[in-house]
Amino acid sequence: MANDKKDVPEDEEKKNEENPKNKKKLIILIVAVVVILAAVGAGGYFFLMGDESAKNVTKETPESTEGKDAEAAEPVVVATYVAMPRPFVFNVIDGKRQRLVQIKVQLMVRGADNSTIAKKHIPSLEGALLHVFTNAGIEELRSPDGKKQLRVEALNAVNEAIKKLEGKKIVDNVLFTGFILQ
């Protein structure tokens, strides 16, 4: 029986030793491919189904719910957000100290046409916003109520600037996406 091991060539011994390692690698590879395919399939499913549900959104008005007219409901105009390309950075005096303020802003508009108009007039909108922000006091910038008031003032200033250029108000809301007071 001692000769049985010697009768088996060395190549077959190496194959028998490497075979379990190859099986493990093959199993890991197959599992990885299955997981990737499942993720791609799920992503495709949600992407395609998401578009279909967004197309069927309609706006209900009190008149349409009462059933006065048998008119078709108006589709909702999708809100888009126009980001100001740069944050607004300015100084505010707090007693004897100067504080640095950084505000990142996005404008909410409805419809692709209004989004295009807002993007076209970004320099003018930035000027109007900077004017409002630099005239704000430190207490207005610190308190939540002051920030709300600042957003209202910014909305009015932006809509006035657009109205002078285009003849209509297009901005529905001014959103602060970043607000740092140092």
C-alpha positions in Angstrom: 0.0 0.0 0.0 2.9 2.3 0.4 3.5 2.1 -3.3 -0.1 3.3 -4.1 0.9 6.9 -3.5 4.0 6.5 -5.6 2.0 5.0 -8.5 -0.1 8.2 -8.9 1.8 10.8 -11.0 2.6 14.2 -9.4 0.4 16.1 -11.9 -2.7 14.3 -10.7 -1.8 15.0 -7.1 -1.5 18.8 -7.9 -4.9 18.7 -9.7 -6.6 17.1 -6.8 -5.1 19.7 -4.4 -6.1 22.7 -6.6 -9.5 21.4 -7.5 -11.2 22.6 -4.2 -9.7 26.0 -4.6 -11.0 26.3 -8.1 -14.5 25.3 -7.1 -14.5 27.9 -4.4 -13.4 30.6 -6.8 -16.0 29.5 -9.4 -18.8 29.6 -6.8 -17.8 33.1 -5.6 -17.7 34.2 -9.3 -21.2 32.8 -10.0 -22.7 34.4 -6.9 -21.1 37.8 -7.8 -22.6 37.6 -11.3 -26.0 36.7 -10.0 -26.0 39.6 -7.5 -24.9 42.1 -10.2 -27.6 40.9 -12.6 -30.3 41.1 -9.9 -29.2 44.7 -9.0 -29.2 45.7 -12.7 -32.7 44.1 -13.2 -34.1 45.8 -10.1 -32.7 49.2 -11.1 -34.1 48.9 -14.6 -37.5 47.8 -13.2 -37.7 50.8 -10.8 -36.4 53.2 -13.5 -39.0 52.2 -16.0 -41.9 51.9 -13.6 -41.0 55.3 -12.0 -41.5 57.1 -15.4 -45.0 55.6 -15.8 -46.3 56.7 -12.5 -45.0 60.3 -12.9 -46.9 60.6 -16.2 -50.3 59.8 -14.6 -50.2 62.5 -11.9 -53.1 64.9 -12.2 -54.0 68.0 -10.2 -57.3 67.9 -8.3 -59.0 71.2 -7.8 -62.0 71.7 -5.5 -64.1 72.3 -8.6 -63.1 69.0 -10.1 -63.9 67.1 -7.0 -67.4 68.7 -6.8 -68.1 67.4 -10.3 -69.5 70.7 -11.6 -67.9 70.3 -15.0 -67.0 67.1 -16.8 -63.7 68.6 -17.9 -60.5 66.6 -17.7 -58.3 67.4 -14.8 -55.2 69.6 -15.5 -51.9 67.8 -15.3 -49.6 69.0 -12.5 -46.7 71.2 -13.8 -43.6 69.6 -12.4 -41.5 71.7 -10.0 -37.9 72.0 -11.0 -35.1 73.5 -8.9 -32.6 75.9 -10.3 -29.4 76.0 -8.2 -27.4 79.2 -8.0 -24.0 78.3 -9.3 -22.1 79.8 -6.4 -22.9 80.1 -2.7 -23.4 83.7 -1.4 -20.5 84.6 1.0 -20.6 87.9 2.9 -19.8 89.5 6.2 -22.2 90.7 8.9 -21.2 92.8 11.9 -22.1 91.3 15.3 -21.2 94.0 17.9 -17.5 94.5 17.5 -17.0 91.2 15.6 -17.5 90.4 12.0 -19.2 87.2 11.1 -18.9 85.3 7.9 -22.1 84.0 6.3 -22.4 81.5 3.5 -25.8 80.7 2.0 -26.5 78.1 -0.8 -29.7 78.8 -2.6 -32.0 77.0 -5.0 -35.0 78.5 -6.7 -38.2 76.4 -7.2 -40.0 77.1 -10.5 -42.7 75.2 -12.3 -42.3 74.1 -15.9 -39.4 73.7 -18.2 -39.9 77.2 -19.8 -39.7 78.9 -16.4 -36.6 76.9 -15.6 -34.9 78.1 -18.8 -35.9 81.7 -18.0 -34.4 81.5 -14.5 -31.2 79.9 -15.8 -30.9 82.7 -18.4 -31.1 85.4 -15.8 -28.9 83.9 -13.1 -26.6 87.0 -12.9 -29.5 89.3 -12.3 -31.0 86.9 -9.7 -27.7 86.6 -7.9 -27.5 90.4 -7.6 -31.0 90.6 -6.2 -30.3 87.9 -3.7 -27.0 89.3 -2.6 -28.7 92.7 -2.0 -31.3 91.1 0.3 -28.7 88.9 2.1 -26.2 91.7 2.8 -29.0 94.0 4.2 -30.0 91.3 6.7 -29.1 91.8 10.4 -27.3 89.3 12.6 -30.5 88.5 14.6 -32.4 87.8 11.3 -29.7 85.4 10.3 -29.5 83.6 13.7 -33.2 82.9 14.4 -35.4 80.4 12.6 -38.2 83.1 12.2 -35.6 85.5 10.8 -34.5 83.0 8.2 -38.1 82.5 7.2 -38.5 86.2 6.8 -35.2 86.4 4.8 -36.6 83.7 2.4 -39.8 85.7 1.9 -37.8 88.8 1.2 -35.5 86.9 -1.2 -38.5 85.5 -3.0 -40.0 88.9 -3.5 -36.7 90.4 -4.7 -36.1 87.5 -7.2 -39.7 87.8 -8.6 -39.3 91.6 -8.9 -36.0 91.2 -10.8 -37.6 88.6 -13.2 -40.7 90.7 -13.6 -38.6 93.6 -14.8 -36.9 91.4 -17.3 -39.6 89.0 -18.5 -42.9 90.6 -17.4 -44.0 87.8 -15.1 -43.2 86.2 -11.8 -41.8 82.6 -12.2 -40.2 81.7 -8.9 -42.5 79.8 -6.5 -40.0 79.4 -3.6 -36.5 80.3 -2.5 -34.8 77.4 -0.6 -31.7 77.6 1.5 -29.8 74.3 0.9 -26.8 75.4 3.0 -26.6 78.1 5.7 -23.4 78.7 7.6 -22.9 81.5 10.1 -19.5 81.7 11.7 
